[in-house]
Amino acid sequence: TYLKEVEDILNRESLNDGWRNYSILESSMDLWLDGYQAGIPDRKVNIYSHGAIICFCLDIMLLNDGSGLPDVMKLAWEKYGKPFQGYDEKGIWNLILDCATDKEKFNSFYERFISGNEDLLTYFGSIIPSLGFELHLLPNPEPLTSKLGVLLQKEVITKIHSDSPSYTRLMIGDQIKAEFTSEVVSIEASRINGKKYTFDFLIAEKEFYPNFSIETGLSTRKREKWMK
């Protein structure tokens, strides 16, 4: 049940390319300023799904040092919760470092994935095998989404992948119909201005918006400890 929830979080996170532009720190400030409006597509990360994956990674890293995020949260309660004190980013990060032996490794993670904007999902896939899990990317079952990087709701475009060959020609809000050949997808787009457009796009080799799946393999000592 828990891993199914993690898969759902990964799949939500994979729909957003905002990590290429903003770190989670920058995204958090942006959210505080602008609120929960959609805003510019792929400008920032979803701080909730992105933050959940960061926490998952930190928990696994802390297991190597005989600790885990539950220990960090207990320290946070004792230092900030019981005395009703406020806390800041530095204070919480120092609690994590207090539970870590290789502080340089954790500070590197901070620079790469918290204050920086490296590819967190790839890192997640590299770290979970230590728990006996494997991350698999399965083709999106929707052909237009998989081959053209277009997300649809009732034939209306809701999002276009920034690497899609259609990115500069189709628009969010276009109502489209598609025909596929082996190499080309032909699109008829009805735009909100009442005009209709036709486009031919070469089908990209890249699979857009894959579905993330976690496969459970043989248990490891770390997984047994993690599950306690």
N, C-alpha and C positions, 0 to 999 in steps of 0.2 A: 504493500500500500504506500509506503514511504517513497520507494523508488519510482512508483508511478507518478507521485506528486513531483519528484525531481525531474522526471521526463517532461511533465507539463511545463515546469519552469524553464527548462532548457529550450523547449519548442517556442515558448513565448519570447524568450530572449533572442532566439535565432532570427526572428522576424524583424529585428531592429539592428541596423548597421551604425547606430549612433556612437558606438564605441570607437569607431574610426576617427571621430571628430572630438568627442568630449570624454574626459575621465569621469568616474562616478562622483568625484568631488565637485568637478565643474557642473555636472548634471544636477547634483543636489542643490547647488546654489541657483542654477537656472530654474529649477522647479520651485524653489522658495520665492523667486522673483516673479515668475510667470504663472504660477499655479498649475492646475492639471489640464490645461488646454492642450490640444494635439500639437500645435506649433509647427515649426519647420520640420519636414520629414527627415528622420535619421540625424537630427542635430545632436541629440543627447541619448544616454542610455536610460532604460527603466531602472530606477534606483532600487526597486524592490526585487525584481528577478535577478538583476546583476549583483545586488548585495547578497542575495541568498546563495548564489554560486560562489562568491568570494568567501562567505562564511563556511561553506562546505569544504572548500580547498584549505582554508586555515585550520579547520578541525582535523583534517587528515594530516596536515603538516605537524600539528601539535601532538598527534598520536605518536609520531616518531620520537618525541621528547618525553614520552610518558605522561602527557597531559591531554587537554582537549578544550573545546569551547565551553563546556559546562564548568570547568575550573575557572575560566576567565570570567564567566557570568557570576560565579560565587564571589570572586574577588571584587567584582564591580558592585555587587550588592553590599558587601561589607564596607567598601570604601565610600560609595556614593549613595547607596539606597537607604541603609539604616540611619545615617546621620542627615538624610534629606539634603544632600549637597548636589550642586550641579556638576556636570562633567563636560569635558571637551574632547575633541578628536585625539589630541596628544595623550590625554590621560588614559583613554581606553586603549590606545595602541601600546602604551607603556605596560598596561596590564597583560597584554598578549605577549610582549617581550619578556615579562617576568616569568611566564610559563614556558618560554622557549630557551633551548640551550644554544642553538645556532642563530643568534640574533641577526647576523649578517644576511642569512638566507631569508629571514622574514622581512627585513628592511628592503631587500631586493624585490621581494614580492610586492611590497607596498609601492615601491617606485614604478614597477611594471604594470600593476593592475588596479591600484587604488588612486595614486596621484598620476599615474600614467595610463595609457589606453592601448596596451597590447591585447592580443586576441585571447580573451579569457576562456572561451569554450574549447579552444585547442589545448590550453593548459589543463583544463578540467579533464579532458579525455586522456591526457598523459599521466594524470595522478591517480585516477580511480582504479587502475589495474592492481595497485597495492592492496586493495580491499577485495580482490577477486571479482571485479566487475569489468565489463568491456563496453565502451561507447560505440554505437553503430549509427551511421547516417544512411537512412533509407530514402529512396526517391519519393518526392511528394506525389501523391496519387492523382493530383490535378495536373493534366498535361501542360496547360498554359502557365501554371505556377512553376512547374519543374523545368520546362524548356525555355520559357520566355521571362521568368522572374516577375510575373504579374499576379497579384492577389486580387481575388474577385469576390463580390457578394451580389448574387442574383445578376450576373453578367456585367456588373458595374465595377470598374477598377477602384480599389481602395488603397493600393500601394504598388509601387514599381521598384524593383531592386536597382540600386545605383549602377550595377555592372551589366544590367540588361541591355541588349541591343535596341530595345524599344524605349529606353529611358528618356531620350530627348525628343521623341515623336508622339508617344501616347501620353495621356494626362489622367490624373486621378479624376474620377467622375465620368470618364468615357464609358459608354455602354458598347460592348463589343461582341462580335461574332467571329469565330475563327475556323479556318480550315487548314489541316495539316497535310503536308507531303513528307517524304522521307528527309528532306533537307530544309524545307521552307514552311513557315507558318504565315498564312495570309489573314490579315485582320481588317474587318470593316468596323470602324469606330463612329458611333453617333455621339457628337459632342453637345454640351449643354447650350451652346449657341445655336443649335438647330442644324448645324452643318454635319455632313458625313465625309469621312476620309477613309481611304484604303491604303494599307501598307503591307509590304512583304518583308519578312525578317528571316535571315538565316538562323536556323536552330543552333543555339550555342552548345558546345560540348559540356560546359559547366552545368551541373545540376543546381538549380536555385531552390532556396527554402526547403532543404531536406528535413525529414522527420527524424528526431533523435530518439534512439532506443537504447536502454541499458540492459545488457545481458548479464545474468548472474552466473558466474562460474563457481569453481571450488572455493570454499571458504579459506581465509588466511588467518594467521594469528592476529594481524592488525584488525581484520573485520570482526573477529570475536571480541576484541577489546573495544572496538568502536560501538558494537551493538549493546555493550553493557552500560 
